[in-house]
Amino acid sequence: MEFELHNRYDTIVEKTFSNQTRGKPMNLKSLWQDSQAILFDFDGVLADSEPYYRKSWNLVLSAFQHRIPKEIYWKHWSYLGEGLSGEMARTGLHVPSPEKAIEEQVRVYSEFCSSGHIPMFPLAAEALNRVMKEKPCAIASNTNSDLVRIIAGSEIDILPPVIGGEGLRGKPFPDIFLRAAEYLEVPPESCLVFEDALKGIRAGNAAGMKVVLVRNEYNKDFSGNGATLEIEGLQEIIDVAGGN
């Protein structure tokens, strides 16, 4: 199946879902039953990796006498996805070569991955195992697929397909989710996405998918506008996949 990866973000108007669609109450069970495939974001949903992204960026930006506080990182970097360009615009930080800074951050973060520092969330393995038994699923992440496999592979024996950000526009563009749907041979509108960030919600909406916002300690205070539904954690996924 072929989906347009590079034009769809510009042609699809972002949808703002409420918890009701066509008069049908939206809950996780109904979304699960209506979906043909499940797509998991990785960082912040399955892996507790955001503190290490922040640490890697602070190590890189220390060369410019700059540090990102936790609250700023959780909101502007992790949830909104503004990245280095947003930090520069917001604070006046001057980085002569942002491209080199990004390359250095990737190198430092990759070292954290290889050293085994980055943990999965406690229920991630069980959630993936339950879902994989019931429906086609994939991990769809901005993070390079090799790094996803390194982090997850240290705790999980069998992984679903991993679609990483290499060669694709990152979220909030829909490319990664569309590629995952293509790989699974499932229409985008039949995919259910589990995300933890606004950039991922927007990417899922732009792909024509329903998106569930998974709350965690980092995003608990931010608006979930645009999500089809919000849940409090992975246990709810385990319960619905197990038929509870």
C-alpha positions as CSV (number, residue, x, y, z in Angstrom):
1,M,0.0,0.0,0.0
2,E,1.3,3.5,-0.8
3,F,0.5,6.6,1.3
4,E,1.6,10.1,0.5
5,L,4.2,10.8,3.2
6,H,5.3,14.3,2.3
7,N,2.1,16.1,1.2
8,R,-0.4,14.8,3.6
9,Y,0.5,17.2,6.5
10,D,-0.1,20.1,4.2
11,T,-3.4,18.8,2.8
12,I,-5.1,17.4,5.9
13,V,-6.7,19.9,8.3
14,E,-5.8,18.9,11.8
15,K,-8.8,17.4,13.6
16,T,-9.8,18.3,17.1
17,F,-11.6,15.3,18.6
18,S,-13.8,15.4,21.6
19,N,-14.7,12.3,23.6
20,Q,-17.8,11.8,21.4
21,T,-17.8,11.0,17.7
22,R,-21.1,10.8,15.7
23,G,-22.9,10.5,19.0
24,K,-21.0,7.4,20.1
25,P,-19.3,7.7,23.5
26,M,-15.6,7.4,23.2
27,N,-13.7,5.2,25.7
28,L,-10.7,3.0,25.3
29,K,-12.6,-0.2,24.8
30,S,-14.6,1.3,21.9
31,L,-11.5,2.7,20.3
32,W,-9.7,-0.6,20.8
33,Q,-12.6,-2.5,19.2
34,D,-12.8,-0.1,16.2
35,S,-9.1,-0.2,15.4
36,Q,-7.2,-2.7,13.2
37,A,-3.7,-1.8,14.4
38,I,-2.0,-0.1,17.3
39,L,0.9,2.4,17.0
40,F,3.0,3.2,20.1
41,D,5.1,6.3,20.5
42,F,8.3,5.3,22.3
43,D,9.8,8.1,24.4
44,G,7.5,9.0,27.2
45,V,5.0,6.2,26.5
46,L,7.2,3.0,26.7
47,A,10.6,4.3,27.7
48,D,11.4,6.7,30.5
49,S,14.0,8.4,28.2
50,E,13.1,12.1,28.4
51,P,15.3,12.8,31.4
52,Y,18.3,11.5,29.4
53,Y,17.4,13.6,26.3
54,R,17.4,16.6,28.7
55,K,20.7,15.5,30.2
56,S,22.3,15.0,26.8
57,W,21.2,18.5,25.7
58,N,22.4,20.1,28.8
59,L,25.8,18.5,28.3
60,V,26.0,19.9,24.8
61,L,24.7,23.3,25.7
62,S,27.0,23.7,28.7
63,A,29.6,24.7,26.1
64,F,27.5,27.9,25.6
65,Q,26.9,28.4,29.4
66,H,23.3,27.4,29.0
67,R,21.1,24.9,30.9
68,I,17.5,23.8,30.3
69,P,15.5,23.6,33.6
70,K,13.2,20.6,34.0
71,E,10.0,22.5,33.7
72,I,11.1,24.2,30.5
73,Y,12.3,20.9,29.0
74,W,9.1,19.0,29.8
75,K,6.9,21.6,28.3
76,H,8.8,23.2,25.4
77,W,11.1,20.3,24.3
78,S,9.3,17.1,25.2
79,Y,5.6,18.0,25.0
80,L,5.5,20.8,22.4
81,G,8.5,19.6,20.4
82,E,10.1,23.0,19.9
83,G,13.6,21.6,20.1
84,L,16.8,23.6,19.9
85,S,15.4,26.2,17.5
86,G,12.6,26.9,20.0
87,E,15.1,27.3,22.8
88,M,17.2,29.7,20.8
89,A,14.1,31.8,19.8
90,R,12.7,31.8,23.4
91,T,15.9,32.6,25.3
92,G,18.2,34.4,22.8
93,L,20.7,31.5,23.1
94,H,23.3,31.7,20.3
95,V,24.5,28.4,18.9
96,P,26.8,29.1,15.9
97,S,26.1,25.7,14.2
98,P,22.8,24.2,15.4
99,E,23.4,21.2,13.0
100,K,26.7,20.4,14.8
101,A,25.0,20.8,18.2
102,I,22.3,18.3,17.1
103,E,24.9,15.8,15.9
104,E,26.7,16.1,19.2
105,Q,23.5,15.6,21.2
106,V,22.7,12.4,19.2
107,R,26.2,11.1,19.9
108,V,25.9,11.8,23.7
109,Y,22.4,10.3,23.8
110,S,23.5,7.2,21.8
111,E,26.2,6.6,24.5
112,F,23.4,6.7,27.2
113,C,21.5,4.1,25.1
114,S,24.5,1.8,24.6
115,S,25.4,2.0,28.3
116,G,22.0,0.7,29.4
117,H,21.1,3.8,31.4
118,I,17.7,4.4,29.9
119,P,14.9,2.3,31.4
120,M,11.6,1.2,30.0
121,F,8.5,2.1,32.0
122,P,7.6,-0.8,34.4
123,L,4.5,-1.9,32.5
124,A,5.9,-1.4,28.9
125,A,6.8,-5.1,28.3
126,E,3.4,-6.4,29.5
127,A,1.5,-3.8,27.4
128,L,3.4,-4.6,24.3
129,N,3.0,-8.4,24.8
130,R,-0.7,-8.1,25.4
131,V,-1.3,-5.9,22.4
132,M,0.9,-8.0,20.0
133,K,-1.2,-11.1,20.8
134,E,-4.4,-9.3,19.8
135,K,-3.6,-6.8,16.9
136,P,-0.9,-5.8,14.5
137,C,1.2,-3.1,16.2
138,A,4.4,-1.1,15.7
139,I,6.5,1.4,17.6
140,A,6.6,4.7,15.7
141,S,9.1,7.2,17.0
142,N,11.1,10.2,16.1
143,T,14.1,8.4,17.7
144,N,16.3,6.4,15.4
145,S,15.1,2.9,15.2
146,D,18.4,1.4,16.1
147,L,18.4,3.3,19.4
148,V,14.8,2.3,20.1
149,R,15.9,-1.4,19.7
150,I,18.9,-0.9,21.9
151,I,16.8,0.6,24.8
152,A,13.9,-1.8,24.5
153,G,15.9,-4.8,23.7
154,S,17.6,-4.7,27.1
155,E,14.3,-5.5,28.8
156,I,12.0,-6.9,26.1
157,D,12.7,-10.2,24.3
158,I,10.3,-9.7,21.3
159,L,9.6,-6.3,19.9
160,P,7.0,-5.3,17.3
161,P,8.2,-3.6,14.1
162,V,10.0,-0.3,14.9
163,I,9.6,2.7,12.5
164,G,12.2,5.3,13.5
165,G,12.7,8.9,12.4
166,E,15.6,8.3,10.1
167,G,14.9,9.6,6.6
168,L,11.4,10.9,7.5
169,R,10.1,14.2,8.8
170,G,9.7,14.1,12.5
171,K,6.5,14.7,14.4
172,P,4.3,16.8,14.3
173,F,4.5,15.8,10.6
174,P,2.6,12.5,10.0
175,D,5.3,10.7,8.0
176,I,6.4,8.3,10.7
177,F,2.8,7.2,11.5
178,L,2.0,6.9,7.8
179,R,5.0,4.7,7.2
180,A,4.1,2.5,10.2
181,A,0.5,2.1,8.8
182,E,2.0,1.3,5.4
183,Y,4.3,-1.3,6.9
184,L,1.5,-3.0,8.7
185,E,-0.7,-2.8,5.6
186,V,-3.5,-1.1,7.5
187,P,-5.3,2.1,6.4
188,P,-4.3,5.1,8.5
189,E,-7.8,5.7,9.7
190,S,-7.9,2.2,11.2
191,C,-4.9,2.8,13.4
192,L,-5.0,3.8,17.0
193,V,-2.0,5.8,18.3
194,F,-0.8,6.0,21.9
195,E,1.2,9.2,22.4
196,D,2.5,11.4,25.3
197,A,3.1,14.7,23.6
198,L,1.3,17.4,21.6
199,K,3.6,17.0,18.7
200,G,2.6,13.3,18.5
201,I,-1.1,14.2,18.8
202,R,-0.8,16.6,15.9
203,A,1.1,14.0,13.8
204,G,-1.6,11.4,14.5
205,N,-4.4,13.8,13.6
206,A,-2.6,14.8,10.4
207,A,-2.3,11.1,9.5
208,G,-6.1,10.7,10.0
209,M,-5.7,8.5,13.0
210,K,-7.3,8.5,16.4
211,V,-4.8,9.4,19.2
212,V,-4.9,8.5,22.9
213,L,-2.8,10.7,25.2
214,V,-1.0,8.6,27.8
215,R,-0.5,10.7,30.9
216,N,2.8,10.5,32.9
217,E,4.6,12.6,35.5
218,Y,6.0,14.8,32.8
219,N,2.9,15.8,30.9
220,K,0.3,15.7,33.7
221,D,-0.2,19.4,33.7
222,F,-0.4,20.1,30.0
223,S,-3.5,20.4,27.8
224,G,-4.4,17.3,25.8
225,N,-6.3,19.3,23.2
226,G,-6.6,17.3,20.0
227,A,-6.4,13.9,21.6
228,T,-9.4,11.6,21.0
229,L,-9.1,10.3,24.6
230,E,-6.8,10.5,27.6
231,I,-5.7,7.7,29.9
232,E,-3.7,7.6,33.1
233,G,-1.1,5.0,32.1
234,L,-0.2,1.7,30.5
235,Q,-2.3,-0.4,32.9
236,E,-5.4,0.8,31.0
237,I,-4.0,-0.6,27.7
238,I,-3.1,-3.9,29.4
239,D,-6.7,-4.2,30.8
240,V,-8.4,-3.4,27.5
241,A,-6.0,-5.7,25.4
242,G,-6.7,-8.5,27.9
243,G,-10.4,-8.1,27.6
244,N,-11.0,-6.6,31.0
